[in-house]
C-alpha cells in the first residue's frame, strides 16, 4: 500500500483497504472532506472496489474531484457489472461539464459498442458542446438502441447547428420510439421559427401524447404564430396534458384569435387546464378575455382564482 504524507489521508487509505465493505464505503465519504490532491488516487481505487456499494458511493461523490484525474476511471465504470454503478458513473460524467474530458470521451465512444456505455458517453458529451461530437452523434441516430438515439439527439440539440436540423426533424417525425421523437421535437427549438415551426405542427398529430405535448411547447417557445390553428385543434385533444400545453403555448403567442379556444379550456373540469387557460388569457390581455377571466374569479380552485385576479389586473393595466 502506498504511504501518504498527510496523516488524515493515510488513515482513509487504510480504511479503504479494510476487509469490511461498510468501513470502505464510509471512507469514500471521508475522501470528499480531505482536500488533498492525492485523494483522487484513492477515489479511483474505490471506483474499482470489489463491493458494488463502495463503487456506487465513489461514483456519487466523483463530482467533488478534478475531472481530468478521474474521467478515465468513470469511463471504465460505465462498463461496471452493477447497474447502479453504471448509472452513477454516467451521471457523474455528465455533471463534470469539463471540456478537458471531451477527447477521452470521444475516443471511448469510437471504440465502444455497448449501448449503455455509448448512451452514457453521449450524455456526458452533450453539455460540453464540442463540434467533434457532431459526426458520431449523427451516426448514432441510426443506432438500434433507443436510449442511444435519444442521447444522440441531445448532443445535436445542444450543438444548435443548422445543418443538423433535417436529421432531428426526421427523428421527431419518424423514430419508432416515442421518447426519441419527444426529445427530437424538444431539440428543434434552437432553429428559426420558419424552419422548426412547420414540422412541429405536423408532430402535434403524433400518436403519443407526450410527443404532442412537446410539439405544443415548441410552437410556443418559437412564438410561431402560424401554428395557432393546430394549437386550437390541440386544445380539444383527448389527453388533458396536451390541452394544457396547447393553452400555455397560445398564451405565449399572445393573439386574440386564441381567446375562444382558451375560453373553452377555462371551463374544463381539469383544474390544471383551467389554470393554463386563465394564465394565457391574462398574457393576451385583450378585452374579449374579460368574461372568461371574471367567471374564473369564482372558480372552486383557489389557484385558478388567484390567477384570475392576476389576469384581471393585466386587463386593467392594458385598458
Secondary structure, DSSP 4 states (H G I P E B T S, - for coil): ----SSHHHHHHHHHHT-S-HHHHHHHHHHHHHH--TTHHHHHHHHHT-SSHHHHHHHHHTGGGS-HHHHHHHHHHHTT-SSHHHHHHHHHHHHHH--GGGHHHHHHHHHH---HHHHHHHHHHHHTT--TTHHHHHHHHTT-SSHHHHHHHHHHHHHHT-GGGHHHHHHHHHH-SSHHHHHHHHHHGGGS-HHHHHHHHHHHTT-SSHHHHHHHHHHHHHHT-GGGHHHHHHHTT-SSHHHHHHHHHHHHHHT-GGGHHHHHHHTT-S-HHHHHHHHHHHHHH--GGGHHHHHHHTT-SSHHHHHHHHHHHHHHHHH-
